[in-house]
């Protein structure tokens, strides 16, 4: 009897020890996230703190721009990071370099609630967590008639009035596509025609900008009245010059997506899927959109007109966007950079 009782006590003690060990292992897990490092306080409040309560894990960051972080991952052969945030042009490079693993959609149920173009924008790899657009902004107090098409960038009344993104920025190569279309050509098939149109556009260009803050400065000083830009800069431009307006282009804006991927050397694949599912949740997407962090890609998010005005938001707007084949663009980019530098003397 005493032996039987001792055996039961020992068994319970062993079970408690196993449970304690499992809890300790959960606590010891560390999710490493590679991202840009902006809006840190809001990300901590909306994503990191609540997710840590769910996962019982620690979270550390690797920060920097797209190119630097992707290059670090390449040097480590896809190791050292569990989740990486990148714009779609750079995530395409990562895919081509074999740095990411395919995601398992069954482990990301919130995919069902995001816009179709964000679910698998680059095949079986990571989804988009926010959606943006590239278009034209202009000062409606100084530019008349209004800008209504991409071809308006070439208007004679806009001489020494415009700014373009540098060719090595996210939006820069899109100028080449727009120029080709303006000349009635496919920029991939007829690069000469595209750059002939860029040469024709040059008199209208005051300066090429390389960061959003640089563009805002050009707008605020009055040096620039028109720009090809990404929509995340709109709020800052309007804060500097309230009459800055997003053009309603009859030929449509161009979609840009920020993606999340799981590197092939991730040591916490299950946790990485859980994190991606969390940032796609309605609650996180709603908070990020309301607080001016990221445009929502979840169809469940509901915004007031005032909240929505700075974002790519709503089924109709999303459906009107043009998507870019970044595999083709990345293949052409080296030549485009050389040709661009010939035109602008950089």
ABEGO torsion letter per residue (X at the ends): XAAAAAAAAAAAAAAAAAAAAAAAAAAABBBBBBBAGBGAAAAAAAAAAAAAAAAGBBBBBBBEBAAAAAAAAAAAGGBGBABBBBBAAAAAAAAAAGABBBBBAAABAAAAABBAAAABAAEABBBBABBBBBBBBBBAAABOBBBABAAAAABAAABGABBBBBAABAAAAAAAAAAAAAAGBBAAABAAAAAAAAAAAAAABABBBABAAAAAAAAAAGABABBBBBAAAAAAAAAABAABBBBBBAAEBBBBBBBBBBBAABABAAAAAAAAAAAABAAAAAAAAAAGABBBABAABBBBAAAAAABBBEAAAAAABBBBBAAAAAAAAAAAAAAAAAAAGX
